[in-house]
Amino acid sequence: MQRSTSGITLLPREIQPGLLLRRATEADAEALARFNVEIHGEPVLGPWVRHLMAGNSPDCRANDFTVVEDTREKRIVSSLMLFSQRWAYSGVLTETGQVGLVGTEPAYRRRGLVRAQMEVVHAWSAERGHLMQVIEGLPYFYRQFGYQMCCDLLAGREGDARQWCSQAPEGGEPYTLRPADEADIPLLVQLSAQADARTRLSIPRDAALWRYELSGRCADDPFYRDVRVIEDRQGQPVGLLVHSPKPDWGALSAAVFELLPGKPWWAVTPVVMRYLRACEERAGGDPDRARMLRLCLGDQHPAYAALPAPLSHPHRPYAYYLRVPDVPAFLMHVRPVLERRLADSPMAGWTGTLALSLYRGGVELRFERGALESCREVPPGDNIEPSAAFPDLTFLHLLFGYRTLEEVRHLWPDCSCTDKARPVIEALFPQQMTSVWTA
């Protein structure tokens, strides 16, 4: 039994008559595998759950799952889990919890079972030092647990492979793609870090994580990706491609496409598109249907300039849910980023105080000659004159670069900002794309 002074993580405990909330154990692997397949309707989830519960993942173990058990029928009726990951915010490593595999049997829904489990994993996350939580999920649902949809998911370009792909040159392809192996790991680390530098949020992959991507995942892992090294005719590496092995969400998708500095995007991109088209064709299915390709590389990427202009259609993205339970702590953690942005702006060296009202409380940031000296929480009811005001969780749109200040003000009329504070806030929180390859 885990003990906690808060009582939230005091498990097991009966949350309703006959319903026991507890931490999972390895003995639950088969039952949880069956449960997730039945609830989510995805057969691949069975092997993946067994893989996770056996301790084969670097960021999840069996006891990272919660289950609600009907003790009368002795079966699991609700469950979810918590990945412990390390993300980066503009390069600053940030401990992060990712919630996943949330499900409840239909007969047990609308009884607060997910809410009880979310409270537990949020408490676990806090105990582990996570400064934010992330989840992919149903529209609206997770807003009730303090999440805001403010990070692009699957943003990029998509189109019919037959239209996107030009013919190979008569002399053969100038570049080839081969499976990556462990000898390539230093190159993979370099290229993924280069790609991460383009985005607000990322999951930095060191040698250990790349080793897991290459050989640690189970074959049926829904997040398994094919990792390829791009080489020239002399066998010299020029880049990296990471893509789904078969179509998902209606298209074969690329999660990472990166070239070494100085390599020609205009020459390599057509080769990569022809390769992806061949992969899509090998995946089978109706030969007469449109074969879709998707580059999930964010709103902006060098490869897009090498696509046929009429076919570079944006793919309307979904969004990740993000939660920041302690905004002042998060802001102080990413202080180097905020100070760098200020220094690179017309407001370099600014001295002053920003009082950000979140309506149910707020945050006060004090700067001295461009350095963030302090960041404190403003309790509800404090009589401060706000520099800007953000209803609900709309400040997270700025924090994660999802929307500009003007966009937030346009969408939410009760968002306000003084003329004096506006240039400072715009310097601290510029819009920036996010493209996260996660699991």
N, C-alpha and C positions, 0 to 999 in steps of 0.2 A: 504493500500500500504506500502510495506517495503522499507525503504530508506537506502541507503548505499553510503558511500563516494566514493567507487570504481565504482559505477554505474552498476556493474555486477548483483547485486541482486535487482536492482530497478525494481520491478514488480508491475503490469503487464506491458509488453511492446511488441510492434509489431516487430517481428524479420524478417518477410518477409511480403509482401502484403497479407493481409487476414489471417495471421497466428499469433496468440497471445500467447506469453509465459507468463504463470502466475502460481501462487501457487494454489494448489488444496484446496478445502474446503470440509467439510463433505457432502455438497450437491452434490459433484461429486462421491460419493461412488458407486452408482449403475452403472453410466456410466463407471467409471474406472474398476469396477469388470467385466463388459461385455467386455470392451476393452482388458483387460489382458487375459481373457479366449480365445478370438478370436485370439489375436496376438500370444500367446504362446501355444495354443492348449491344455491347461490343465484345465479341469473343476474345480479342487480343488482350483484354484487361485481365483475364484469368492468369495467364503466364506472367504478366507484368507484376500483378499483386504478389504472386508467389516469390518472384525475384526480389521485390522490395522487402518482403517480410523475412526473407532468408538473410538479410543484411548485406546484399550484394551491391546496393547503391551507396555512393559516398555521402549522401545527405538524408537518408531515411532508414529507419529500422522498424521492426514489428511494433515496438512500443511507442512509435510516433503515430499510430492509428488510434482513434477512439472508436468504440462501438457502443451502441445501445442494444441491450439484449432483453428480449421478452422472456423473463424467467419462467413464465408458465408454459410457454411453448418451446423454450430452450433454443432460441434461434436469434440471429442478428437481424435487427429491423432498421437500423440506421448506422451510418459510419462516415468518417472523414479522416483526413491525415494531414500532417505538417512536414514539409521539407524544410531543412535548415540549410540555407544557401548563403553565398557571398556574392552580392551584386555590387555594381559600381555606379556612383552618381557623378557623372563628368570626371571619372577617373578616381574618385574617392571610394575606397572599399567600404561597403556598408552591409552589416549583417542583416539578413532578410529571411523572413518565413514565408514560404509559399504553401497555401492551403489547396488541397486537391481531393479528388475522388469523393465528393460530397454526394450522398444519396440516402434516401429513405423510402421504405416500402410505401406504396400508395395509401394503404389503410392506416398508416401511422403518421401521415403528413398533417400539417397545421396543428401540431401539438407541442411545438417548441423544442423538438429534439435536436434540430440543427443549431438552434440558438444556444442550447446548453453546451453542445460540443464546441461551438465557436468560442464561447467564453473560456473553455478549458484550453484550447490551442492558442488563443491569444495570451493567456497567462503563461503557458509554456514558452511562447515566443518572447515575452518580456523577460522571463527568467534566463533565457539564452542570450539576451542582449540584442535581440533583433530590433532595429529602429523602424522597420516598415514591414508590412505584409502585402502579399500579392495573391491574386486568384484570377483564373479564367472562369467564366460562369454565365449563368442565365441573365438575360437583360433584367435590370432593376434589382433583382433579388438581394444581392449582397450589399446594396446601399443601406439596408436596415441594420447592418452590423458595423457601420462606420467606414465603408469603402466608397470610393469615387472612381468612376471610369475616366482615367486621365492619362492613358499610355497606349499608343497604337499597338494593335495586334493584327498581324498579316498585312501591313501596309506595303504597297509596292506597285507593280505593274503586272497585267495579265493579258493573254490573248490566245488566239488560235495558233497552235504550233505550226500549222501548214502555211500560215501567212507570215509568221514571225521569222521563219527560217529560210535563209537564202541557200542556193546550191553550193556544194563544196567545190573548191577550185579544181581544175583538171589535174593538177599535179599532186592532189591529195591534201589532207588537212595539214596546215602549218603547225598545229598544236595537237597534243593528245592528252587524254585524261586517264590516269591510272589510280587504282586503290591506294590510299595512304597506308603506311605502316608505321611502326614505332620509331624507325629511323628518321621519319619526317617530323617528329613531334616538335623539335626546335623551330622548324619552318611554320608549323601550324600555330604555335604560340605567337610567333612574330606577326603573322598575317591576321590572326583573329584580334590581336591587340590593335593593329592598324585599323581594322574595321570598327572596333569598339570606340576609337577616338572620334568617330563621326556622330556618335549617338549620345543622348542624355543618360539613358540607363542601359546597362549591359551586364552580362554575366562573364567576367573574365575567366578564360580557360587556361589554367596553367598546365604543366606537363602531366600532372596526375589526372586532371579532368579530361585531357585529350586521350590519355591512355584508356580511361573508362569509355569514352566515345568510340574508340577504335575496337576495343576487345572486351569491355566489361558489361555492355548491355546485353539483355537476352534478345534472341532473334525476333520475338513477338512484341518487343517493347514498342508501344505506339509512338514513342519519341525517337526511335532509332532513325539515324540518318546515314546516308552513304557519303563518305568523305573521300574526295578525289584531289590528287595533286595534278595541276596542269603543267605540262612540259612542252618545251620547243623541240624541234627536230634533232637537236643535239643532245636531248635528254636532260636539259637543264630546267629546273623548276622555275615557273613564272607566276604561279598563282594557286589558289585554293577554291574548290567548289564543294559545298555541303548541300545535299538535296534529299528529298523524300524518295525512298526506293519505289514507291508506287503512288498513284494519285490519292490525295487526301483533300477534303473540302472541295471536291470536284476538279482538281487540277494537280499535276505534278509540280511541286514547288521547290524552289531553291531558298535556303535559309542564309547562306553565306556565299558570296562571290567576291574574291579579293585578289588583286594582282600586286606583285612587288613593285616598288617605286620605279617609274620610268618605263614600265611595260605598256604596250599599246592596247587600250580598251577597245578601240575600233577594230583591231585585228583579232583579238581573243574572243570577244563577245559573240560574234557569229558562230564560231566553233563550239562554244558552250551551248548555244541555243540548238544547234544541230544535234549535239550530244544528248541534251535533255529531250528533244523530240524523239530520238531513237529509244531512249529509256521509256518514254511514255508509250510508244508503239509496242515495245516488248511486254509492257504491263498487261496487254490484252484488252478485252472488251470489244464493243461494237466498232468495227473498222470505219463505219460511215459517219459516226458522230464526230463533232468537233473535238479535237484533242487539245485541251487547254494546258498552257504553261503559266506558271506564276512565279515572279521574282519577288519574294518577301524580304526586300532589302531596305525597306523604309521609303519615305516619300521622295527622297533624293539619293541618287547613287550614280557614280561615274558610268556604270554600264548602260544606264537609260539613254545616254546621248548616242550610244552605238546601235540602238534599236531603230527600225524604220519609224520615222516620225509619226505617220498616221496610225501606227499600231501601238504606240506607247501609252496605252490606256491605263489610267490609275485604277487600282483595285480598291474599292471602298473598304477600309479596314473596320474590324471590330475593335474592341479595346480591352486592355487589362484593367481589373479593379486594383486600386492601391489604397492602402490604409497607413496613416502616420499617427500613431497614438500620442506621441509627445513631440509636437511641432518645434518648440524651442530647442529640445535636445537634438533633433534632426538638423536644424539650422546651424547649431554650433558644431555639429559633426562635419558638415560640409562647408564650414567657414573658409577654408582655403579657396574653394571654388567661388564663393560669393565675393571674397576680397579680390580675386583675380579678375572677375568680371567687372567689378567696379573700377579697378586700375586700368582696364582696357577700354573704358568708356569715357565720355565727356565729363562724367562725375568723379573722375579720379581724385583721390585725396579728400573726399567729402567727409565732413564732420557734422553730426546731427543725430536725431532720434527718429526712428520710424515706429509709429504706433499702429499696428495692424489689428483692427477690430474683426473678430470672427463672430460677432454678435453674442454668442454664448461664451464670452471670454475673449482673449486676444493674445497678441505677442508684441513685445516691445524690444526693438533692436537698437543698440547704441553704437554708433561708429565714431571713431576718432582718427582723423587723417587717413581715411580709407580702410582702417582696421576695425573689424567687428569686435568690440570690447566686451559686450555682454548681450545676452538674449534671455529675456525672462517672460514667464507666463503672466498674463494679466487676468486675474480672476473675474468671474462675472460680477457685475455691479460696481467695479472700479470706475470712478469718474475720470476718464482720460479723454482727451481730444484726439480722435483717430486721424492718422494721416491717410488711411484708406480703410474701407470696410468690405468684407467678403462674406456673403451669406452661406449658410450650410457648410459644405466642404469645398467651395469653389476656389479657395486659395491653392488647393492642390493642383489645379489646372496651370497656375503660374509656376509653382514650385517645380513641376515636372516638365515644363516647357510645352505643354499640350495646347495651350491657348495663349494669345497675347493679352495684355491688360485691356486693350480696347475691345477685343472679342468678348472677354468676360463681362466687361461693363455693358456691352451691347446685349448679351444674352440674359444678364441678370440686372434689371433696373435698380435693385437695391445694393448693387456694388458701386462704391464711390471711391474717389481719389482726389486729393487736393492737387492743385497745379504744382506746388512745391515738391510734393512727394513723387509725382509721376515720373520724372526722368530718373530718379534713384531706383524706383521699383522696376522700371523697364530695363535699367542696366543690370540689376541683380537677377532678374528672372526673364531672360529673353526666350523667345520661342525656339525650340530645337527638336528635331525629329528623334524618335526612339524606335529602334528595331532590335528586339530582344529574341534571341534563340534560347528557349528555355524548355524545361520538362517538369 
